[in-house]
Amino acid sequence: MGRKGDLLALWKFVESGHLQGVVDSTFPLKEAVAAQRRMEGRQHFGKIILQP
């Protein structure tokens, strides 16, 4: 997986904003079933976020 030093170097990129996750879609928590279906159907590219 990598050394601790590699993780710390990577974390600097995350903190600086140079490395960001890709968000595919956001669903309210009450639509969690639809979010799960999207993921299972491989219809996403990136993260699927559930909002409470």
N, C-alpha and C positions, 0 to 999 in steps of 0.2 A: 504494500500500500504506500509506503514512503516513510521517510524519516521525520522526526519531530521538527527538525529545522526546515524541511520542505513545507510542512503544514504552516509553520509560522510565517514563512516567506509568502505563501499563498494568501494567508489571512491579511497581509498588508495590502494586497490588491483588492480584496473584498472591502476592507475598511476605507480605502481611498476612493471607491466607487468605480474603479477600472474594470472590475469583474462583477457582473450582476446575473442573477438567475433570470430565466425566461418564463414569463407568466402567460399561459395559454388562455385561461379563463378564470372567472371568479363567480362563485355560486353562493347564494344565501344558504345557511345551514338547512333550512326547510327543503331545499332542493338537492340534498346530498345524494339521493337515489339517481338523479339525472347526472350528477357529477361522476358517480361511480360507473354509470353506463357509458359515459363519454370515455372514461379511462379504459374500461374493459373492451370497448369497441375500437381502441387505438385511434381515436379521432383527435388526439391532442398532440401538441408539440410544446413541451415545457410543463410547468407546474399548473396544477389545478388547485385553486384556493377556495376554502369554505369559510365564509364569514358568519360569526355567531349573530 
